[in-house]
Amino acid sequence: MFCKETYIQRRNELKRLVGEGVIVLFGNNESPNNYPNNAYYPFRQDSSFLYYFGQQRDGLVGVIDVDNDREWLIGDDIDIEDIVWYGSVDSVSDLAAQVGITKSAPMAKLSKICGDALAANRTIHFLPPYRHDIKIQIMDLLGLHPSKQKAAASMKLIMAVVKMRSSKTQEEIEELERAAEIGYLMHTTAMRLIKPGVTEKYIAGQIDGIAHSYGAQVSFATIFSQHGEIMHGAPSLRPLEAGRLALCDCGAETVNNYCSDNTRTMPVSGKYTQRQLDIYSIVEDCHDLVLNVAKPGVKYMDCHFAVCRLMTDRLKELGLMKGDTEEAVRAGAHAMFLPHGLGHMMGMDVHDMENLDQINVGFDEETRPILDQFGTNCLRMGRRLEEGFVVTDEPGIYFIPALIDDWRNSGHCAEYLCFDEIEKYKNFGGIRLEDDILITSDGCRFLGEKRIPYHPKDVEEFMAVAQSK
């Protein structure tokens, strides 16, 4: 938790931006696995509730009456039965005081607050819910069926939250740096363990353990696979094979729930083959291009397409693409190899604020994504960069057999793709390199004091030294 003044300032700014009405921010509840007392899933507080109210306890709701400048922390105190099993916790009034709120009340009070506001025809602002128990609670409070709640969510509140959470303060940047430190340990552990015969699942399990040991938990389900062409390839019990590539995409959350997200692609045998280096060097140069062009005022969509043009030029040199680069990119031919966007916003959520709809978070009026073009429709971030933004830089090249067959059979972008040569890479897999970058006053920089090796020679040397110990 940050200092009390941080949360007071945040709520005051939220009141100023929203302007009127009653703001209701729901915290999360426990999520049991297969029966109520088996809280197998680790508790994760809602990020926006955490941003404004700072408390990690389940079963809380924050209320801000903008018109009357009143604030409540709503929740029921823990009873003796729970104390016996889980230990004593602070009272709701104590939790409220810790973040600068003078009023607390049991959950029953929320019905009266909302009922009085509805009776007075006042606006009740809430964010789009994503958990079913909260949807049921909103239905009970406001009479809105869950199917109508996303549309009824307050756009004024959404845009205020996006505006505030997009630019990171110094104390948030420090938390993100801590997350990057844990991410470094996770990835370098993978580099130490990768060798033929070790299973994907074993390495992923070791990685996840580091996140839990040094922070709160992983920031998303760890991706570790020899099938790097599968964007979200879950680790399997498959042993690593000599000559293959292993793609590791993982990150950690700090105890204050700020995230890291990095990807590395490593040679199982410890050395890249020449064919692997040919593709790797393209991804490496695309990754590094972003470091030179991303700065305040630049649209991240323009960074994305700069990467697409560079990738197309280099793939043409390898005989995998052909034709005019600009026309090929305009037609979306590059999406055969890069079917996702260059990156996304990051902070308290690894895809920061994605529950508020990526259109609202990653775009503005001049950068709306092209939703009807394969690849471009997966852009998560296109808006103009501002100082304090944290975004991921994650280009990749993938050879997806089903996609290759589909485009070849349909003739899609055939004037730009050399299918006979592409066929030879069907067993290649995929390569992605990802780092988290902070937009500074005049450019950008990596997050994390220690750089996870990614230049090929550095990766090979690190693996050789780490595995010799």
C-alpha positions as CSV (number, residue, x, y, z in Angstrom):
1,M,0.0,0.0,0.0
2,F,1.1,3.5,-0.7
3,C,0.8,6.4,1.8
4,K,-2.6,7.6,2.8
5,E,-2.2,10.9,0.9
6,T,-1.8,9.1,-2.4
7,Y,-5.3,7.6,-2.2
8,I,-6.8,10.9,-1.0
9,Q,-5.3,12.7,-4.0
10,R,-6.4,10.1,-6.4
11,R,-10.0,10.2,-5.1
12,N,-10.1,14.0,-5.2
13,E,-8.9,14.0,-8.8
14,L,-11.5,11.3,-9.7
15,K,-14.2,13.5,-8.2
16,R,-13.0,16.4,-10.3
17,L,-13.0,14.4,-13.5
18,V,-16.4,12.7,-13.0
19,G,-18.0,15.9,-11.8
20,E,-21.3,14.7,-10.3
21,G,-23.3,11.7,-9.1
22,V,-22.3,8.7,-6.9
23,I,-19.3,6.6,-7.8
24,V,-19.4,2.9,-6.8
25,L,-16.2,0.9,-7.1
26,F,-16.5,-2.8,-6.3
27,G,-13.7,-4.7,-4.8
28,N,-13.5,-8.4,-5.5
29,N,-14.6,-11.4,-3.4
30,E,-12.8,-14.7,-2.9
31,S,-13.0,-17.2,-5.8
32,P,-13.3,-20.8,-4.4
33,N,-12.1,-23.6,-6.6
34,N,-14.6,-26.5,-6.1
35,Y,-16.3,-25.8,-2.8
36,P,-16.7,-22.6,-0.7
37,N,-13.9,-23.0,1.8
38,N,-11.3,-24.2,-0.8
39,A,-10.0,-20.8,-1.8
40,Y,-7.5,-22.4,-4.2
41,Y,-7.4,-19.3,-6.5
42,P,-5.3,-16.6,-4.8
43,F,-7.3,-13.5,-3.9
44,R,-6.7,-10.7,-6.4
45,Q,-8.3,-7.3,-5.6
46,D,-9.9,-5.4,-8.4
47,S,-7.2,-3.0,-9.8
48,S,-9.3,0.1,-9.9
49,F,-10.6,-0.4,-6.4
50,L,-7.0,-0.9,-5.3
51,Y,-5.9,2.2,-7.2
52,Y,-8.4,4.5,-5.3
53,F,-9.0,2.6,-2.0
54,G,-5.7,0.7,-1.5
55,Q,-7.1,-2.2,0.5
56,Q,-6.5,-5.9,-0.3
57,R,-9.3,-7.4,1.8
58,D,-12.1,-9.2,0.0
59,G,-15.8,-8.1,0.2
60,L,-15.3,-4.4,0.1
61,V,-16.9,-1.6,-1.9
62,G,-15.8,2.0,-2.2
63,V,-18.4,4.8,-2.6
64,I,-17.8,8.4,-3.5
65,D,-20.7,10.9,-3.4
66,V,-19.3,13.5,-5.7
67,D,-22.0,16.1,-5.1
68,N,-21.8,16.1,-1.4
69,D,-18.0,15.3,-1.1
70,R,-18.6,12.2,1.0
71,E,-16.7,8.9,0.9
72,W,-17.4,5.5,2.4
73,L,-15.6,2.2,2.7
74,I,-18.4,-0.4,2.7
75,G,-17.9,-4.0,4.0
76,D,-18.8,-6.4,6.8
77,D,-16.3,-7.0,9.6
78,I,-14.9,-10.5,9.9
79,D,-16.7,-12.7,12.4
80,I,-15.2,-14.9,15.0
81,E,-15.6,-18.1,12.9
82,D,-13.3,-16.7,10.2
83,I,-10.9,-15.3,12.8
84,V,-10.5,-18.8,14.2
85,W,-9.4,-20.1,10.8
86,Y,-7.6,-17.2,9.2
87,G,-6.6,-14.9,12.1
88,S,-7.5,-11.4,13.1
89,V,-7.8,-8.6,10.6
90,D,-8.3,-4.9,10.8
91,S,-11.9,-3.7,11.1
92,V,-13.5,-2.0,8.1
93,S,-13.3,1.4,10.0
94,D,-9.6,0.9,10.5
95,L,-9.1,0.0,6.8
96,A,-11.0,3.1,5.9
97,A,-8.9,5.3,8.1
98,Q,-5.7,3.9,6.6
99,V,-6.6,5.4,3.2
100,G,-8.0,8.7,4.5
101,I,-11.7,7.8,4.7
102,T,-13.7,8.8,7.8
103,K,-16.9,6.9,7.1
104,S,-17.4,3.1,7.0
105,A,-20.5,1.0,7.0
106,P,-21.7,-2.6,6.7
107,M,-22.6,-3.9,3.3
108,A,-26.3,-3.4,4.0
109,K,-25.7,0.4,3.8
110,L,-24.9,0.1,0.1
111,S,-28.5,-0.7,-0.8
112,K,-29.7,2.4,1.0
113,I,-27.0,4.6,-0.7
114,C,-27.9,3.3,-4.1
115,G,-31.7,3.3,-3.4
116,D,-31.6,7.0,-2.3
117,A,-29.6,8.0,-5.3
118,L,-32.0,6.2,-7.7
119,A,-35.0,7.8,-6.0
120,A,-33.4,11.2,-6.4
121,N,-32.7,10.5,-10.1
122,R,-29.0,10.9,-9.5
123,T,-26.3,9.2,-11.7
124,I,-24.7,6.1,-10.2
125,H,-21.3,5.5,-11.9
126,F,-19.8,2.0,-12.0
127,L,-17.2,0.3,-14.1
128,P,-18.0,-2.7,-16.4
129,P,-18.1,-5.8,-14.1
130,Y,-16.2,-8.9,-15.1
131,R,-17.0,-11.3,-12.3
132,H,-20.4,-13.0,-12.0
133,D,-20.8,-12.4,-8.3
134,I,-20.4,-8.6,-8.8
135,K,-22.8,-8.7,-11.7
136,I,-25.4,-10.3,-9.4
137,Q,-24.7,-7.6,-6.8
138,I,-25.2,-4.8,-9.3
139,M,-28.5,-6.5,-10.5
140,D,-29.7,-6.5,-6.9
141,L,-28.7,-2.9,-6.2
142,L,-29.6,-1.2,-9.5
143,G,-32.1,-3.6,-11.2
144,L,-29.9,-4.1,-14.2
145,H,-29.7,-7.5,-15.8
146,P,-26.0,-8.7,-16.2
147,S,-26.4,-8.7,-20.0
148,K,-27.1,-4.9,-19.9
149,Q,-24.4,-3.9,-17.4
150,K,-21.5,-3.4,-19.7
151,A,-23.6,-1.0,-21.8
152,A,-24.9,0.8,-18.7
153,A,-21.4,1.3,-17.2
154,S,-20.4,4.9,-16.9
155,M,-18.3,6.2,-19.8
156,K,-17.4,9.3,-17.8
157,L,-16.0,7.1,-15.0
158,I,-14.3,4.8,-17.5
159,M,-12.5,7.7,-19.2
160,A,-11.5,9.3,-15.9
161,V,-10.0,6.0,-14.7
162,V,-8.1,5.5,-18.0
163,K,-6.8,9.1,-17.9
164,M,-5.5,8.7,-14.3
165,R,-4.1,5.1,-14.5
166,S,-2.4,5.6,-17.9
167,S,0.4,7.9,-16.7
168,K,2.4,6.3,-13.9
169,T,3.7,8.3,-11.0
170,Q,7.2,7.9,-9.5
171,E,6.0,5.5,-6.8
172,E,4.2,3.4,-9.4
173,I,7.3,3.3,-11.5
174,E,9.3,2.1,-8.5
175,E,6.8,-0.7,-8.1
176,L,7.1,-1.6,-11.8
177,E,10.9,-1.7,-11.4
178,R,10.4,-4.2,-8.5
179,A,8.2,-6.3,-10.8
180,A,10.9,-6.2,-13.4
181,E,13.5,-7.5,-10.9
182,I,11.3,-10.5,-10.2
183,G,10.8,-11.0,-14.0
184,Y,14.6,-11.0,-14.4
185,L,14.9,-13.8,-11.9
186,M,12.1,-15.8,-13.6
187,H,13.6,-15.6,-17.1
188,T,17.2,-16.2,-16.1
189,T,16.0,-19.3,-14.1
190,A,14.4,-20.6,-17.3
191,M,17.7,-20.0,-19.2
192,R,19.5,-22.0,-16.5
193,L,17.1,-24.9,-16.7
194,I,16.5,-25.2,-20.4
195,K,18.1,-28.4,-21.9
196,P,17.0,-31.4,-23.8
197,G,14.9,-33.8,-21.7
198,V,13.5,-31.3,-19.2
199,T,9.7,-30.9,-19.5
200,E,8.0,-27.6,-20.3
201,K,5.9,-27.9,-17.3
202,Y,8.8,-28.4,-14.9
203,I,10.5,-25.2,-16.0
204,A,7.2,-23.3,-16.0
205,G,6.6,-24.5,-12.4
206,Q,10.0,-23.3,-11.3
207,I,9.3,-19.9,-12.9
208,D,5.9,-19.5,-11.2
209,G,7.5,-20.4,-7.8
210,I,9.8,-17.5,-8.1
211,A,6.9,-15.1,-8.7
212,H,5.1,-16.4,-5.6
213,S,8.3,-16.3,-3.5
214,Y,9.3,-12.7,-4.3
215,G,6.0,-11.0,-5.1
216,A,2.3,-11.6,-5.0
217,Q,1.9,-14.0,-7.9
218,V,2.4,-14.3,-11.6
219,S,0.9,-11.4,-13.6
220,F,-0.6,-13.9,-16.1
221,A,-0.6,-17.6,-16.8
222,T,3.0,-18.5,-17.8
223,I,3.6,-19.3,-21.4
224,F,6.4,-21.8,-22.0
225,S,6.4,-23.9,-25.1
226,Q,8.5,-25.3,-27.9
227,H,5.5,-24.4,-30.1
228,G,6.2,-20.7,-30.0
229,E,3.9,-20.2,-33.0
230,I,1.0,-20.7,-30.5
231,M,0.5,-17.2,-29.0
232,H,-0.6,-18.5,-25.6
233,G,1.0,-21.9,-25.6
234,A,0.5,-23.5,-22.2
235,P,3.4,-25.6,-20.8
236,S,2.9,-29.3,-21.3
237,L,4.6,-32.5,-20.1
238,R,6.5,-32.6,-23.4
239,P,10.3,-32.9,-22.9
240,L,12.4,-30.3,-24.6
241,E,14.0,-31.5,-27.8
242,A,17.5,-30.7,-29.1
243,G,17.5,-28.3,-31.9
244,R,14.1,-26.7,-31.0
245,L,13.4,-23.2,-29.7
246,A,11.7,-22.7,-26.3
247,L,9.5,-19.5,-26.0
248,C,9.1,-18.2,-22.5
249,D,6.5,-15.4,-21.8
250,C,6.1,-14.7,-18.2
251,G,5.9,-12.0,-15.5
252,A,5.3,-11.2,-11.9
253,E,3.1,-9.0,-9.7
254,T,4.6,-7.2,-6.7
255,V,2.8,-7.4,-3.4
256,N,1.2,-4.1,-4.5
257,N,0.0,-5.7,-7.7
258,Y,2.2,-3.9,-10.3
259,C,3.2,-6.2,-13.2
260,S,6.1,-7.2,-15.4
261,D,5.8,-9.0,-18.8
262,N,8.8,-10.2,-20.8
263,T,9.3,-12.8,-23.5
264,R,12.5,-14.5,-24.5
265,T,13.0,-17.3,-27.1
266,M,16.0,-19.6,-26.4
267,P,17.7,-22.5,-28.0
268,V,17.1,-25.8,-26.3
269,S,20.6,-27.0,-27.3
270,G,22.2,-23.8,-26.1
271,K,23.2,-22.6,-29.5
272,Y,20.9,-21.1,-32.2
273,T,21.1,-22.6,-35.7
274,Q,21.8,-20.4,-38.6
275,R,18.2,-20.6,-39.8
276,Q,17.0,-19.7,-36.3
277,L,19.4,-16.7,-36.2
278,D,18.1,-15.5,-39.6
279,I,14.6,-15.1,-38.1
280,Y,15.7,-14.1,-34.7
281,S,17.8,-11.2,-36.0
282,I,14.7,-9.8,-37.7
283,V,12.7,-9.9,-34.5
284,E,15.7,-8.5,-32.6
285,D,16.0,-5.5,-34.9
286,C,12.2,-4.9,-34.8
287,H,12.3,-4.9,-31.1
288,D,15.2,-2.4,-31.0
289,L,13.6,-0.2,-33.6
290,V,10.9,0.7,-31.0
291,L,13.5,2.0,-28.6
292,N,14.6,4.5,-31.2
293,V,11.1,5.8,-32.3
294,A,8.9,5.6,-29.2
295,K,8.6,8.9,-27.4
296,P,5.9,11.4,-26.3
297,G,3.6,12.5,-29.1
298,V,4.3,9.5,-31.4
299,K,1.4,7.2,-32.1
300,Y,2.1,3.7,-31.0
301,M,0.2,2.6,-34.0
302,D,2.9,4.2,-36.1
303,C,5.6,2.3,-34.2
304,H,3.7,-0.9,-34.9
305,F,3.6,-0.3,-38.7
306,A,7.2,0.8,-38.7
307,V,8.0,-2.6,-37.3
308,C,5.8,-4.2,-39.9
309,R,7.6,-2.5,-42.7
310,L,11.0,-3.4,-41.4
311,M,9.9,-7.0,-40.9
312,T,8.5,-7.2,-44.4
313,D,11.7,-5.8,-45.9
314,R,13.8,-8.4,-44.1
315,L,11.5,-11.3,-44.9
316,K,11.8,-10.3,-48.5
317,E,15.6,-10.6,-48.2
318,L,15.0,-14.2,-47.0
319,G,12.7,-14.9,-49.9
320,L,9.6,-15.4,-47.7
321,M,7.8,-12.2,-49.0
322,K,7.8,-10.2,-52.2
323,G,6.4,-7.1,-53.9
324,D,6.1,-3.5,-52.7
325,T,6.6,-3.2,-48.9
326,E,4.0,-0.5,-48.4
327,E,1.3,-2.3,-50.4
328,A,2.1,-5.6,-48.6
329,V,1.7,-4.0,-45.2
330,R,-1.4,-2.1,-46.3
331,A,-2.9,-5.4,-47.4
332,G,-2.0,-7.1,-44.1
333,A,0.3,-9.6,-45.7
334,H,2.8,-9.2,-42.8
335,A,0.1,-10.6,-40.4
336,M,0.9,-14.1,-41.8
337,F,4.0,-13.8,-39.5
338,L,2.9,-11.2,-37.0
339,P,-0.8,-11.7,-36.2
340,H,-0.9,-9.5,-33.1
341,G,-0.1,-5.9,-32.2
342,L,3.2,-4.5,-31.1
343,G,2.2,-4.2,-27.5
344,H,-0.2,-3.1,-24.8
345,M,-0.4,-0.8,-21.9
346,M,0.9,-2.2,-18.6
347,G,0.6,-1.4,-14.9
348,M,-1.6,-2.9,-12.2
349,D,-3.0,-5.2,-14.9
350,V,-0.6,-6.9,-17.3
351,H,-3.0,-5.7,-20.1
352,D,-3.7,-2.6,-18.2
353,M,-7.3,-1.7,-17.7
354,E,-8.4,-4.1,-20.5
355,N,-11.7,-4.7,-18.5
356,L,-12.6,-1.1,-19.4
357,D,-12.5,-2.1,-23.1
358,Q,-9.3,-1.8,-25.1
359,I,-10.9,0.7,-27.5
360,N,-11.1,3.1,-24.5
361,V,-7.6,2.3,-23.1
362,G,-5.4,1.9,-26.1
363,F,-6.9,4.2,-28.7
364,D,-8.3,7.7,-29.3
365,E,-10.4,9.3,-32.0
366,E,-7.5,9.5,-34.5
367,T,-6.2,5.9,-33.8
368,R,-9.2,3.6,-33.9
369,P,-8.0,0.1,-35.0
370,I,-9.0,-1.4,-38.3
371,L,-11.2,-4.1,-36.9
372,D,-11.9,-5.9,-40.2
373,Q,-8.3,-6.8,-41.1
374,F,-6.6,-9.9,-39.7
375,G,-3.7,-8.9,-37.5
376,T,-4.6,-5.2,-37.3
377,N,-7.8,-6.1,-35.5
378,C,-5.6,-7.4,-32.7
379,L,-3.8,-4.1,-32.0
380,R,-4.2,-3.3,-28.3
381,M,-2.4,0.0,-28.3
382,G,-2.3,2.7,-30.9
383,R,-2.8,6.1,-29.2
384,R,-0.3,8.9,-28.9
385,L,2.3,8.1,-26.2
386,E,2.7,10.4,-23.2
387,E,5.4,10.7,-20.6
388,G,4.7,8.1,-17.8
389,F,3.0,5.5,-20.1
390,V,4.3,2.0,-19.7
391,V,3.9,-0.2,-22.8
392,T,5.2,-3.5,-24.0
393,D,7.4,-3.8,-27.0
394,E,6.9,-7.4,-28.3
395,P,7.4,-8.1,-32.0
396,G,7.4,-11.7,-33.1
397,I,7.6,-13.9,-36.2
398,Y,5.5,-17.1,-36.2
399,F,5.1,-19.9,-38.7
400,I,1.6,-21.2,-38.0
401,P,0.9,-24.3,-40.2
402,A,-2.9,-24.0,-40.2
403,L,-2.7,-20.3,-41.1
404,I,-0.1,-21.0,-43.9
405,D,-2.5,-23.7,-45.3
406,D,-5.5,-21.5,-45.0
407,W,-3.9,-18.5,-46.8
408,R,-2.3,-20.6,-49.5
409,N,-5.6,-22.4,-50.3
410,S,-7.5,-19.2,-50.4
411,G,-4.8,-17.3,-52.3
412,H,-4.9,-14.5,-49.6
413,C,-2.1,-12.0,-50.2
414,A,-0.5,-14.4,-52.7
415,E,1.1,-11.5,-54.5
416,Y,3.2,-10.7,-51.4
417,L,3.9,-14.2,-49.9
418,C,6.3,-16.8,-51.2
419,F,4.3,-19.9,-50.1
420,D,6.8,-22.5,-51.5
421,E,9.5,-21.0,-49.3
422,I,7.2,-20.5,-46.3
423,E,6.2,-24.2,-46.5
424,K,9.8,-25.1,-45.5
425,Y,9.3,-23.3,-42.1
426,K,6.2,-25.2,-41.0
427,N,8.1,-26.9,-38.2
428,F,10.0,-23.8,-37.1
429,G,7.8,-22.6,-34.3
430,G,7.9,-18.9,-33.4
431,I,10.1,-16.2,-32.0
432,R,9.0,-13.3,-29.8
433,L,11.0,-10.8,-27.8
434,E,9.2,-8.6,-25.3
435,D,10.2,-5.9,-22.9
436,D,8.4,-3.3,-20.8
437,I,9.3,0.3,-21.7
438,L,8.6,3.5,-19.9
439,I,8.0,6.6,-22.0
440,T,10.2,9.4,-20.7
441,S,10.2,13.1,-21.4
442,D,12.3,12.7,-24.6
443,G,12.1,9.0,-25.5
444,C,11.8,5.7,-23.7
445,R,13.8,3.3,-21.6
446,F,13.6,-0.3,-20.5
447,L,12.1,-1.1,-17.1
448,G,14.4,-3.1,-14.9
449,E,18.0,-2.4,-13.7
450,K,19.1,-5.8,-14.9
451,R,18.6,-6.6,-18.6
452,I,17.4,-10.1,-19.3
453,P,19.7,-11.3,-22.1
454,Y,18.2,-11.1,-25.5
455,H,21.0,-10.5,-28.1
456,P,21.8,-14.1,-29.4
457,K,25.4,-14.2,-28.2
458,D,24.4,-12.9,-24.8
459,V,21.7,-15.6,-24.5
460,E,24.1,-18.3,-25.5
461,E,26.8,-17.1,-23.2
462,F,24.4,-16.7,-20.3
463,M,23.0,-20.2,-20.7
464,A,26.4,-21.7,-21.0
465,V,27.7,-20.1,-17.8
466,A,24.5,-20.6,-15.8
467,Q,24.2,-24.3,-16.7
468,S,27.9,-24.9,-15.9
469,K,27.4,-24.0,-12.2
